[in-house]
Amino acid sequence: MEDKFTALEWAAMEGGHDISPSSHKYSFLQDIHESRLTKDDGSSQKLTYSDCCERLYLLLLVLETMRRYPSFKGKVQEYARKTRGFELYKFYRIMGTDLYNFIYFIVGSDSAQHKLKDPESAIVLKRTTKLPERDLNRYINDLANGKEPTLPTTLFIKLEKILKISNKDYKDIRRELGDWEHSTRQEKRVVSTRLIFAVRAKLRSVDIISDFERWASNNNMEKDFTTDPEPVISKPDPVTSREMSLYRYLIGTDKLSLAKRFLELAHEGKTIPGAYVEAYLPVIKMIDDIVDAGPGYVQNLKALHNRAKKNS
């Protein structure tokens, strides 16, 4: 069905016909086959809980950016309308927007986190993540009604803290959006390019990607000479207590807490004090010994790692 619909689209384009969703009887297929990052085909099992938090924040930045342009405000309003109506986020919705399902993965019952890459870590993180659902629902409803959101900057700052957003570029985007009307064209292009890179890396399959790409293209928002700062696709969840208990076989029991802090700071991309590095040093030394032993040992390590990933 999807391939047939694509052929019909091409035929329509060849004939110069309008193929917008409202223009033909196959428009419902766009919703059914729309590319979605959270579609229920195992896609969510590639995401950690931390990935969901980061992608939720980025998706909201996309909507907050696009809504400021009259020609795309309607797209944002339509997307928000599809998202609202299920404010309790109790169930996964196969036809729900990625925005809805990201919130569901973050605040839903344990069954929500069991759909993710590392359910055990996800459940632990969910218990300490208090998403401001009422404020977020108000924001989504304001977008859906075409209204100016109430104190959006305050909401985004709150989300940064709760979702543990540490990426400086993402914070810079939020700051620039807070003063968008007074920013120069050059400043808007710089910060928009950062958002474009983030979306390509983290939201490439998100359901509003085509509208965002059109927004970036129509407004010439990407600076060609800017270096892409988005090398990491997935953000690991912090190590669990069970995993830490197994670390004692590698580093002993007396430095477990320091090693745990080393891993937390590494996951957050922060500077790591020497004491924490020293605690984790036996693991680093183990890898170094394997590399020194030669390529055969490295291949064995890679094979063992692949086996471990399949069983994790």
N, C-alpha and C positions, 0 to 999 in steps of 0.2 A: 504493500500500500504506500509506503513512504517513497520508494523508488518511482512508483507511478505518479505520485504527486509532484515529485521533482521534475519528471518529464513534462508534465502539464505546465509547470511553471516556466520551463524553458520554452515550450511552444508558445505560451502567452507572451513571453518577452520577445521572441523572434517576430511575433506578429505585431508588436508594439502595443499590446493591451495592458490595462491596469491589472496587476495581480495582488493588490492590497487585500488583507483579510476580508474586508467587507465587500469585495468586488466579485467573488465567485462562490459557487456552492460547496467548494472544498475547503472553505476557510476554517472549519472545525478541525481539520487535520493539522493545522499549524499548532494548535494547543496540544493535540495528542502527541505529535512527534517533535515538539519543540525541544531543542537541546537544553538539558537541565543538569547542573552539577550534582544535584541530590536525587536524581531519578532512581527508582527502586530496581536497579539491575546490578547491585553490588558496588555501585560507584561510591556510596558513603563509606564502605569498608576501606577505602583508600585514605580516608580522612581521620585525623586524630581529633580529640576534643579541642585542643589548642588550635588546630586548623579551622575548625568551625567558628571559634571565637574570632579569629583573625579575619576570616572571610565574611562573617556577619558585619564586622566593622567596616571592611572595605566596600561591601555592597551598599551599606548605608551612606558611605562617602560618595559613591557613584550617584545615588539618588539625590543626595544633597547638592551635588554639583550640577546635575542635569536639570533640576527643577528651576534653576536660576535663568534658564534660557527659554523664552516664550515658545519657540518651535518644538521644544522637547518636554515642556511642562505637562502636556497632555499624556505623553508616554509614561511619565512618572506617576501621574494621577491614575492611569489605567492599571499600572503595576501594583500600586498601593491598594486599589480596590480589590484586585485578585488576592491580595495577601490578608486583608482584614476580614473579620467575621468569625474567626476561630481563636479569639484572644487567649484562651486558656492553654493552647498548644499541647493538648492531651494526646493527640494521635498524629502519626505520620500520614501525610496526605500525598498520594501519588500524583495528583493533579495540582497540588499546592505549589506556590512559587518557591524558588530557592530561599528567598528571604524567610518565608514561613518555616520551611524545614530546618534551616540553620538555627532558628530560635527553638524549634522543637528539640533538636539534638542537644541544645544547651540546657534547657529547662525541663524537658520531658521526664517521664518516669524512667526507671533503670532500663526498660526495654528500648528506649530511645538511644541510650549510650551503647547498647549491645549491637547496634547497627554500625558502629564505628570501628576503626582500625584496632584500637586497644581499649576494649570495654572496661577492664578493671581500672585502669588509670582514669578513664573518662568518668566513671561513677564517683571516684574519689574527688576529682576536680569539680564535678557538678555540685557536690555537697558544700563546697566552699565558694561557689559562684552564685551570687545573688543578683541576677539580672533585673534591672528596674522595668518590669513588664508593663506597669501602668504608664510610665512615661514613654516607653517605646511604642505602646499601642496608641497613645495620644498623638505621637509624631506620625505614625502610619496613617491614622485617621485624618489628620490635618492634610497630609499629602493627597489622600484619596478624595478629600473634599475640595481640593484646589486652594487651600488656605495657607497662609504663612505659618509655618510651625512655631509653636511656643518655645522660646529659648532653646533653639537647636544646639548652640554652642555648649550650653550647660549640660545637655543630654550627652553630647559626644565626649566631653571631658569625663563625665561620670562613667560612660562605657569604656573609655580608655583604661581607667583604673580597675574596673570590675573584670574586664576581659583580658587584663594584663597585656595591653598593647605597648610594646617597648620600642617598636620601629620608629626612628626619628623622622623618616620621610612621611610616614602616615600622620604623625603629630603635626608636621609642618603643613600638610594638606589641610588638616582640620583648622589650624590657625589661619591659613590663608582664606579659607571659606568663611571664617568668622568676620573677615574684613574685605570680602570680595568686591563690594561696590567701590571701595577706595583703592583697589589694587590696579596697577598698570597692566596693560596688555602683555608686556614682557613677563611680569610676575605671574600672571595667570597661566601663561604658556609653560613656564618652568614647573610650577606645581602640578599642572594638568598632565605634563609628561611623566612626572613621577607616578601619578595615579594610573596612567595608561600602562606603564611598565608593570605596576603591581597587579592590575587587572589581567594582563596577558599571562602573568606567571601563576596567579592564584585563582582567577575567575574565568579562565578561558572558555569553559563550557556553561557558564551561568546563563540563566534564561533571559536576561536583559542585555546580553553582550552585543547583539546586533544593533540595538538602539544606541548603546554607548559608543560603538565604533562609528556609527553615523554622526553622533554628536561630535566626536573628536575630529572626524574628517571634515564635516561641514564648517566647523569653526576653526579649522587649522590649528589645533591645540598641541600638536606634538613637535618638539624641537628636535631636529635631525641629528645634531651633534652631541646630544646628551648620552652619557654612559648608563647602560641598564644596571641598576643596583639590586636586581631581584634574582640571585642565583639559586636560592633555596625554595623548593616547591612545597615540601611538607615540614611542619614544625612539630617535633616530637613532644609528647606530653611529659611532664615531670616524672621522674622515676618513682615507682610505688614502693611501699614498705616491704612487700614481698620480694621485689627485685633487689632492694637494698640488703635484705637479709642474706641473699645469695652472694652479694659482693664480699661478704666476710671471708669466703674461700679464696678471694683474690688479694684482699688488702688487710685482712685481719679484722678484729672487732673493735679495736680501740680508736680507729679513725673513720668509722662508718659515717658519723654525723658530718665530718668535714668533707668526706667524699660526696655525700649527698648534696652538700652545698655547692661543691664544684660542678656537679651535673646540672643543678638548677641554674647557676649563673651561666654555664655554657649554653643551655637551652635558650636563655634570654639574650644571649649575645653580649653579655656584660664582661667587664674586666674582672679577672679572677685573682684574688690575693694569693701570695706564695704558699701560705699554710694549706689552702685547699688544694692547690696543685700538688704539693708534696704528699698529701693524703691519697691522691689518685695516681701518683707516680708509678706504683707497682703495675698497674694496668697498662700505662704508657710504655713502661720498660718491657713488658711482655710482648707488646706489638713490635717494639723496636728490635727485640731479640729475634722475632720471627722474620722480620725484613732482612736482618743481617745474615740469617741462615741461608737465604737464597730464594730464587723465584719459585721453586717447588713448594717450599713451606708457605709462601704467600698464596699460592694457588689453593693449597689445602685449607688455609684460613678463609679464603673467599668462598670455597665450597661449603665449609662449616657454617659460615655466616648465612649463606643462601638457605641452607637447611633450617637454621634457627628462625629465619624470617618466615618460612612457610609454616612453622609450628607455633609461631607466636600469636 
